[in-house]
Amino acid sequence: MKMITTAVVLATTTMFGTVAAGGPPEQDDRQSVSEDQYKILVRQCRYADTAQARQDCLSEVERKYRVGEEATDLDCRTYSGVTVCGVLKLSPRERQCVQDSVDKGLSYRRAEVECYAFL
């Protein structure tokens, strides 16, 4: 009986220790970005074409990024007063705008930002 009691006490202590600490540590596969980069990623979601696209954008930012060290390899750019980072998910209408703008001589990167933000 004494062995059973000891085993229950040890199991309970181990269980409470794990629960109190928030469970076993999970691996965080999100990319570390600076606080400023994270703010840019969140802010750029307001330019997405539809309410659903804006929500999807915010969800993706939360899923893919975390505030920590600056990501020197994150592609951030500013055109016409709008700063964006990373890959922009363009709607078909925005992609057409980019193509039309590039055909008229605008650089792809600038057209991408301007069509995403202003269309």
PyMOL commands that place a pseudoatom at each C-alpha (Angstrom):
pseudoatom trace, name=CA, resn=MET, resi=1, chain=A, elem=C, hetatm=0, pos=[0.000, 0.000, 0.000]
pseudoatom trace, name=CA, resn=LYS, resi=2, chain=A, elem=C, hetatm=0, pos=[2.866, 2.326, 0.851]
pseudoatom trace, name=CA, resn=MET, resi=3, chain=A, elem=C, hetatm=0, pos=[4.363, 1.793, -2.666]
pseudoatom trace, name=CA, resn=ILE, resi=4, chain=A, elem=C, hetatm=0, pos=[1.024, 2.642, -4.327]
pseudoatom trace, name=CA, resn=THR, resi=5, chain=A, elem=C, hetatm=0, pos=[0.693, 5.836, -2.268]
pseudoatom trace, name=CA, resn=THR, resi=6, chain=A, elem=C, hetatm=0, pos=[4.239, 6.870, -3.152]
pseudoatom trace, name=CA, resn=ALA, resi=7, chain=A, elem=C, hetatm=0, pos=[3.594, 6.245, -6.853]
pseudoatom trace, name=CA, resn=VAL, resi=8, chain=A, elem=C, hetatm=0, pos=[0.371, 8.301, -6.771]
pseudoatom trace, name=CA, resn=VAL, resi=9, chain=A, elem=C, hetatm=0, pos=[2.115, 11.175, -4.979]
pseudoatom trace, name=CA, resn=LEU, resi=10, chain=A, elem=C, hetatm=0, pos=[4.984, 11.180, -7.494]
pseudoatom trace, name=CA, resn=ALA, resi=11, chain=A, elem=C, hetatm=0, pos=[2.636, 11.029, -10.484]
pseudoatom trace, name=CA, resn=THR, resi=12, chain=A, elem=C, hetatm=0, pos=[0.460, 13.809, -9.083]
pseudoatom trace, name=CA, resn=THR, resi=13, chain=A, elem=C, hetatm=0, pos=[3.467, 16.019, -8.334]
pseudoatom trace, name=CA, resn=THR, resi=14, chain=A, elem=C, hetatm=0, pos=[4.813, 15.503, -11.843]
pseudoatom trace, name=CA, resn=MET, resi=15, chain=A, elem=C, hetatm=0, pos=[1.415, 16.259, -13.382]
pseudoatom trace, name=CA, resn=PHE, resi=16, chain=A, elem=C, hetatm=0, pos=[0.953, 19.460, -11.359]
pseudoatom trace, name=CA, resn=GLY, resi=17, chain=A, elem=C, hetatm=0, pos=[4.458, 20.590, -12.206]
pseudoatom trace, name=CA, resn=THR, resi=18, chain=A, elem=C, hetatm=0, pos=[3.740, 20.212, -15.917]
pseudoatom trace, name=CA, resn=VAL, resi=19, chain=A, elem=C, hetatm=0, pos=[0.353, 21.955, -15.700]
pseudoatom trace, name=CA, resn=ALA, resi=20, chain=A, elem=C, hetatm=0, pos=[1.689, 24.788, -13.526]
pseudoatom trace, name=CA, resn=ALA, resi=21, chain=A, elem=C, hetatm=0, pos=[4.462, 25.433, -16.012]
pseudoatom trace, name=CA, resn=GLY, resi=22, chain=A, elem=C, hetatm=0, pos=[1.943, 25.651, -18.858]
pseudoatom trace, name=CA, resn=GLY, resi=23, chain=A, elem=C, hetatm=0, pos=[2.473, 22.169, -20.203]
pseudoatom trace, name=CA, resn=PRO, resi=24, chain=A, elem=C, hetatm=0, pos=[5.422, 20.858, -22.133]
pseudoatom trace, name=CA, resn=PRO, resi=25, chain=A, elem=C, hetatm=0, pos=[7.295, 23.471, -24.168]
pseudoatom trace, name=CA, resn=GLU, resi=26, chain=A, elem=C, hetatm=0, pos=[6.183, 23.721, -27.776]
pseudoatom trace, name=CA, resn=GLN, resi=27, chain=A, elem=C, hetatm=0, pos=[8.517, 24.507, -30.627]
pseudoatom trace, name=CA, resn=ASP, resi=28, chain=A, elem=C, hetatm=0, pos=[7.892, 27.977, -32.019]
pseudoatom trace, name=CA, resn=ASP, resi=29, chain=A, elem=C, hetatm=0, pos=[8.487, 27.813, -35.764]
pseudoatom trace, name=CA, resn=ARG, resi=30, chain=A, elem=C, hetatm=0, pos=[7.493, 31.433, -36.303]
pseudoatom trace, name=CA, resn=GLN, resi=31, chain=A, elem=C, hetatm=0, pos=[10.067, 33.765, -37.822]
pseudoatom trace, name=CA, resn=SER, resi=32, chain=A, elem=C, hetatm=0, pos=[11.509, 36.280, -35.407]
pseudoatom trace, name=CA, resn=VAL, resi=33, chain=A, elem=C, hetatm=0, pos=[11.029, 39.901, -36.502]
pseudoatom trace, name=CA, resn=SER, resi=34, chain=A, elem=C, hetatm=0, pos=[11.618, 43.207, -34.739]
pseudoatom trace, name=CA, resn=GLU, resi=35, chain=A, elem=C, hetatm=0, pos=[8.717, 45.008, -33.099]
pseudoatom trace, name=CA, resn=ASP, resi=36, chain=A, elem=C, hetatm=0, pos=[8.755, 47.585, -35.930]
pseudoatom trace, name=CA, resn=GLN, resi=37, chain=A, elem=C, hetatm=0, pos=[8.704, 44.852, -38.579]
pseudoatom trace, name=CA, resn=TYR, resi=38, chain=A, elem=C, hetatm=0, pos=[5.808, 43.134, -36.810]
pseudoatom trace, name=CA, resn=LYS, resi=39, chain=A, elem=C, hetatm=0, pos=[3.849, 46.407, -36.721]
pseudoatom trace, name=CA, resn=ILE, resi=40, chain=A, elem=C, hetatm=0, pos=[4.429, 46.869, -40.453]
pseudoatom trace, name=CA, resn=LEU, resi=41, chain=A, elem=C, hetatm=0, pos=[3.235, 43.330, -41.170]
pseudoatom trace, name=CA, resn=VAL, resi=42, chain=A, elem=C, hetatm=0, pos=[0.067, 43.916, -39.146]
pseudoatom trace, name=CA, resn=ARG, resi=43, chain=A, elem=C, hetatm=0, pos=[-0.569, 47.389, -40.620]
pseudoatom trace, name=CA, resn=GLN, resi=44, chain=A, elem=C, hetatm=0, pos=[-0.187, 46.223, -44.205]
pseudoatom trace, name=CA, resn=CYS, resi=45, chain=A, elem=C, hetatm=0, pos=[-3.146, 43.880, -43.696]
pseudoatom trace, name=CA, resn=ARG, resi=46, chain=A, elem=C, hetatm=0, pos=[-5.493, 46.882, -43.771]
pseudoatom trace, name=CA, resn=TYR, resi=47, chain=A, elem=C, hetatm=0, pos=[-4.754, 47.217, -47.503]
pseudoatom trace, name=CA, resn=ALA, resi=48, chain=A, elem=C, hetatm=0, pos=[-5.972, 43.721, -48.381]
pseudoatom trace, name=CA, resn=ASP, resi=49, chain=A, elem=C, hetatm=0, pos=[-8.784, 43.767, -50.934]
pseudoatom trace, name=CA, resn=THR, resi=50, chain=A, elem=C, hetatm=0, pos=[-11.665, 42.363, -48.831]
pseudoatom trace, name=CA, resn=ALA, resi=51, chain=A, elem=C, hetatm=0, pos=[-12.652, 41.967, -45.181]
pseudoatom trace, name=CA, resn=GLN, resi=52, chain=A, elem=C, hetatm=0, pos=[-11.909, 38.236, -45.430]
pseudoatom trace, name=CA, resn=ALA, resi=53, chain=A, elem=C, hetatm=0, pos=[-8.517, 38.918, -47.011]
pseudoatom trace, name=CA, resn=ARG, resi=54, chain=A, elem=C, hetatm=0, pos=[-7.712, 41.374, -44.194]
pseudoatom trace, name=CA, resn=GLN, resi=55, chain=A, elem=C, hetatm=0, pos=[-8.622, 38.770, -41.566]
pseudoatom trace, name=CA, resn=ASP, resi=56, chain=A, elem=C, hetatm=0, pos=[-6.637, 36.074, -43.383]
pseudoatom trace, name=CA, resn=CYS, resi=57, chain=A, elem=C, hetatm=0, pos=[-3.658, 38.432, -43.544]
pseudoatom trace, name=CA, resn=LEU, resi=58, chain=A, elem=C, hetatm=0, pos=[-3.765, 39.103, -39.784]
pseudoatom trace, name=CA, resn=SER, resi=59, chain=A, elem=C, hetatm=0, pos=[-4.090, 35.388, -39.046]
pseudoatom trace, name=CA, resn=GLU, resi=60, chain=A, elem=C, hetatm=0, pos=[-1.101, 34.660, -41.259]
pseudoatom trace, name=CA, resn=VAL, resi=61, chain=A, elem=C, hetatm=0, pos=[1.021, 37.303, -39.524]
pseudoatom trace, name=CA, resn=GLU, resi=62, chain=A, elem=C, hetatm=0, pos=[0.189, 35.797, -36.130]
pseudoatom trace, name=CA, resn=ARG, resi=63, chain=A, elem=C, hetatm=0, pos=[0.911, 32.287, -37.404]
pseudoatom trace, name=CA, resn=LYS, resi=64, chain=A, elem=C, hetatm=0, pos=[4.186, 33.079, -39.194]
pseudoatom trace, name=CA, resn=TYR, resi=65, chain=A, elem=C, hetatm=0, pos=[5.891, 35.805, -37.129]
pseudoatom trace, name=CA, resn=ARG, resi=66, chain=A, elem=C, hetatm=0, pos=[6.791, 36.650, -33.546]
pseudoatom trace, name=CA, resn=VAL, resi=67, chain=A, elem=C, hetatm=0, pos=[8.460, 39.692, -32.023]
pseudoatom trace, name=CA, resn=GLY, resi=68, chain=A, elem=C, hetatm=0, pos=[12.101, 39.073, -31.239]
pseudoatom trace, name=CA, resn=GLU, resi=69, chain=A, elem=C, hetatm=0, pos=[15.287, 39.722, -33.174]
pseudoatom trace, name=CA, resn=GLU, resi=70, chain=A, elem=C, hetatm=0, pos=[15.140, 41.811, -36.349]
pseudoatom trace, name=CA, resn=ALA, resi=71, chain=A, elem=C, hetatm=0, pos=[14.872, 39.733, -39.507]
pseudoatom trace, name=CA, resn=THR, resi=72, chain=A, elem=C, hetatm=0, pos=[17.529, 41.173, -41.793]
pseudoatom trace, name=CA, resn=ASP, resi=73, chain=A, elem=C, hetatm=0, pos=[16.338, 38.937, -44.634]
pseudoatom trace, name=CA, resn=LEU, resi=74, chain=A, elem=C, hetatm=0, pos=[12.705, 40.122, -44.500]
pseudoatom trace, name=CA, resn=ASP, resi=75, chain=A, elem=C, hetatm=0, pos=[11.898, 41.933, -47.751]
pseudoatom trace, name=CA, resn=CYS, resi=76, chain=A, elem=C, hetatm=0, pos=[10.571, 45.332, -46.624]
pseudoatom trace, name=CA, resn=ARG, resi=77, chain=A, elem=C, hetatm=0, pos=[10.054, 48.228, -49.025]
pseudoatom trace, name=CA, resn=THR, resi=78, chain=A, elem=C, hetatm=0, pos=[8.424, 51.659, -49.075]
pseudoatom trace, name=CA, resn=TYR, resi=79, chain=A, elem=C, hetatm=0, pos=[6.793, 53.335, -52.050]
pseudoatom trace, name=CA, resn=SER, resi=80, chain=A, elem=C, hetatm=0, pos=[4.458, 56.333, -52.065]
pseudoatom trace, name=CA, resn=GLY, resi=81, chain=A, elem=C, hetatm=0, pos=[4.563, 56.483, -48.265]
pseudoatom trace, name=CA, resn=VAL, resi=82, chain=A, elem=C, hetatm=0, pos=[3.446, 52.865, -47.800]
pseudoatom trace, name=CA, resn=THR, resi=83, chain=A, elem=C, hetatm=0, pos=[5.787, 50.322, -46.200]
pseudoatom trace, name=CA, resn=VAL, resi=84, chain=A, elem=C, hetatm=0, pos=[5.170, 46.595, -46.594]
pseudoatom trace, name=CA, resn=CYS, resi=85, chain=A, elem=C, hetatm=0, pos=[7.206, 43.522, -45.726]
pseudoatom trace, name=CA, resn=GLY, resi=86, chain=A, elem=C, hetatm=0, pos=[7.244, 39.995, -47.067]
pseudoatom trace, name=CA, resn=VAL, resi=87, chain=A, elem=C, hetatm=0, pos=[5.198, 38.489, -49.858]
pseudoatom trace, name=CA, resn=LEU, resi=88, chain=A, elem=C, hetatm=0, pos=[1.964, 40.316, -50.686]
pseudoatom trace, name=CA, resn=LYS, resi=89, chain=A, elem=C, hetatm=0, pos=[-1.062, 38.195, -51.546]
pseudoatom trace, name=CA, resn=LEU, resi=90, chain=A, elem=C, hetatm=0, pos=[-2.589, 40.091, -54.427]
pseudoatom trace, name=CA, resn=SER, resi=91, chain=A, elem=C, hetatm=0, pos=[-6.152, 39.704, -55.629]
pseudoatom trace, name=CA, resn=PRO, resi=92, chain=A, elem=C, hetatm=0, pos=[-6.735, 39.091, -59.351]
pseudoatom trace, name=CA, resn=ARG, resi=93, chain=A, elem=C, hetatm=0, pos=[-7.652, 42.769, -59.735]
pseudoatom trace, name=CA, resn=GLU, resi=94, chain=A, elem=C, hetatm=0, pos=[-4.427, 43.829, -57.994]
pseudoatom trace, name=CA, resn=ARG, resi=95, chain=A, elem=C, hetatm=0, pos=[-2.362, 41.447, -60.140]
pseudoatom trace, name=CA, resn=GLN, resi=96, chain=A, elem=C, hetatm=0, pos=[-3.898, 42.987, -63.261]
pseudoatom trace, name=CA, resn=CYS, resi=97, chain=A, elem=C, hetatm=0, pos=[-3.074, 46.461, -61.941]
pseudoatom trace, name=CA, resn=VAL, resi=98, chain=A, elem=C, hetatm=0, pos=[0.539, 45.390, -61.380]
pseudoatom trace, name=CA, resn=GLN, resi=99, chain=A, elem=C, hetatm=0, pos=[0.786, 43.984, -64.907]
pseudoatom trace, name=CA, resn=ASP, resi=100, chain=A, elem=C, hetatm=0, pos=[-0.698, 47.147, -66.439]
pseudoatom trace, name=CA, resn=SER, resi=101, chain=A, elem=C, hetatm=0, pos=[1.655, 49.342, -64.403]
pseudoatom trace, name=CA, resn=VAL, resi=102, chain=A, elem=C, hetatm=0, pos=[4.725, 47.276, -65.319]
pseudoatom trace, name=CA, resn=ASP, resi=103, chain=A, elem=C, hetatm=0, pos=[3.680, 47.405, -68.994]
pseudoatom trace, name=CA, resn=LYS, resi=104, chain=A, elem=C, hetatm=0, pos=[3.661, 51.214, -68.663]
pseudoatom trace, name=CA, resn=GLY, resi=105, chain=A, elem=C, hetatm=0, pos=[7.205, 51.242, -67.256]
pseudoatom trace, name=CA, resn=LEU, resi=106, chain=A, elem=C, hetatm=0, pos=[6.786, 51.112, -63.473]
pseudoatom trace, name=CA, resn=SER, resi=107, chain=A, elem=C, hetatm=0, pos=[9.054, 48.712, -61.608]
pseudoatom trace, name=CA, resn=TYR, resi=108, chain=A, elem=C, hetatm=0, pos=[7.358, 45.520, -60.441]
pseudoatom trace, name=CA, resn=ARG, resi=109, chain=A, elem=C, hetatm=0, pos=[8.122, 46.176, -56.762]
pseudoatom trace, name=CA, resn=ARG, resi=110, chain=A, elem=C, hetatm=0, pos=[6.669, 49.671, -56.860]
pseudoatom trace, name=CA, resn=ALA, resi=111, chain=A, elem=C, hetatm=0, pos=[3.608, 48.580, -58.845]
pseudoatom trace, name=CA, resn=GLU, resi=112, chain=A, elem=C, hetatm=0, pos=[3.011, 45.732, -56.400]
pseudoatom trace, name=CA, resn=VAL, resi=113, chain=A, elem=C, hetatm=0, pos=[2.987, 48.052, -53.368]
pseudoatom trace, name=CA, resn=GLU, resi=114, chain=A, elem=C, hetatm=0, pos=[0.935, 50.790, -55.032]
pseudoatom trace, name=CA, resn=CYS, resi=115, chain=A, elem=C, hetatm=0, pos=[-1.679, 48.435, -56.472]
pseudoatom trace, name=CA, resn=TYR, resi=116, chain=A, elem=C, hetatm=0, pos=[-1.962, 46.601, -53.139]
pseudoatom trace, name=CA, resn=ALA, resi=117, chain=A, elem=C, hetatm=0, pos=[-2.346, 49.809, -51.142]
pseudoatom trace, name=CA, resn=PHE, resi=118, chain=A, elem=C, hetatm=0, pos=[-4.293, 52.114, -53.435]
pseudoatom trace, name=CA, resn=LEU, resi=119, chain=A, elem=C, hetatm=0, pos=[-6.508, 49.970, -55.666]
for i in range(1, 119): cmd.bond("trace and resi %d" % i, "trace and resi %d" % (i + 1))
show_as sticks, trace
zoom trace
